[in-house]
Every structure is written in structure tokens, then in C-alpha cells.
Amino acid sequence: MEAPHTERSGEAGLGGRDLIGLGALLVGAIVVCTVLGLVVDELAGTAPVFTILGVFLGMAAGAFGFAVRVRAAVR
């Protein structure tokens, strides 16, 4: 007699690892773009213009990556 499978084999959807990865994608995109904005502001002396742009760019990039990954997982 075989042991029951604990993982969903062959099923589409999002598991715990996928959700953690999606969260990391969102946070990573926002943090990286914000830090880049801070660096550009420091070099150009334009604080907080590029920092704010970096936050919004990070949110947009994170949302796009989130949508792409979720769409691929649902199919």
C-alpha cells in the first residue's frame, strides 16, 4: 500500500512557497527601486524626487511581476 501524497501533484494553483515568493517579489522590487532612487537623489542632489519615483516604479514592477506569476500559476 502506497503512502498518500502530501503535495498536490499536477494541480494548478499557488502553494505556500509560491505565495512567499510572490511576497518577496513585491518587497524586492520596491526596495531595489527605492534604493536606486535614493542613490540617484544623493548623486544629483534632488531629494526626494527620484526616491518617490523609485517607490512608484518599484510598485509598478512588483505588480507586473506578481500578475505574470499568478497568471502562469492559474493556467
C-alpha positions in Angstrom: 0.0 0.0 0.0 1.4 3.4 -1.0 1.6 6.3 1.3 -0.8 9.2 0.4 0.8 12.1 -1.4 1.0 15.3 0.7 1.7 17.6 -2.2 -0.8 18.5 -4.9 0.8 16.8 -7.9 -0.3 18.0 -11.3 -2.7 20.6 -9.9 -2.5 24.2 -11.0 -2.6 26.8 -8.2 -0.4 28.6 -5.7 1.2 26.8 -2.7 2.9 28.2 0.3 6.3 28.6 -1.4 4.6 30.3 -4.3 3.0 32.9 -2.0 6.2 33.5 -0.1 7.9 34.0 -3.5 5.3 36.5 -4.6 5.7 38.5 -1.4 9.4 38.5 -1.8 9.0 39.7 -5.4 6.8 42.6 -4.4 9.1 43.7 -1.5 12.3 43.2 -3.5 11.1 45.3 -6.4 10.0 48.1 -4.1 13.2 48.0 -2.0 15.6 47.9 -5.0 13.9 50.7 -6.9 13.7 52.8 -3.8 17.4 52.3 -3.0 18.2 53.2 -6.6 16.1 56.4 -6.3 18.0 57.3 -3.1 21.3 56.8 -4.8 20.3 58.9 -7.8 19.0 61.6 -5.4 22.2 61.6 -3.5 24.3 62.0 -6.6 22.1 64.6 -8.3 21.1 66.5 -5.1 17.4 66.3 -6.0 16.0 64.6 -2.9 13.2 63.3 -2.7 12.3 63.3 -6.4 13.9 60.1 -7.6 13.2 58.3 -4.3 9.5 58.9 -4.8 9.8 57.9 -8.4 11.6 54.7 -7.3 8.9 53.8 -4.9 6.2 54.1 -7.6 8.4 52.3 -10.2 9.0 49.5 -7.7 5.3 49.1 -7.0 4.6 49.0 -10.8 7.3 46.5 -11.4 6.2 44.4 -8.5 2.6 44.4 -9.6 3.6 43.4 -13.1 5.8 40.5 -11.9 3.0 39.5 -9.5 0.4 39.4 -12.2 2.7 37.5 -14.6 3.4 34.8 -12.0 -0.1 34.5 -10.8 -1.4 34.2 -14.3 1.1 31.5 -15.1 0.2 29.6 -12.0 -3.6 29.7 -12.6 -3.3 28.3 -16.1 
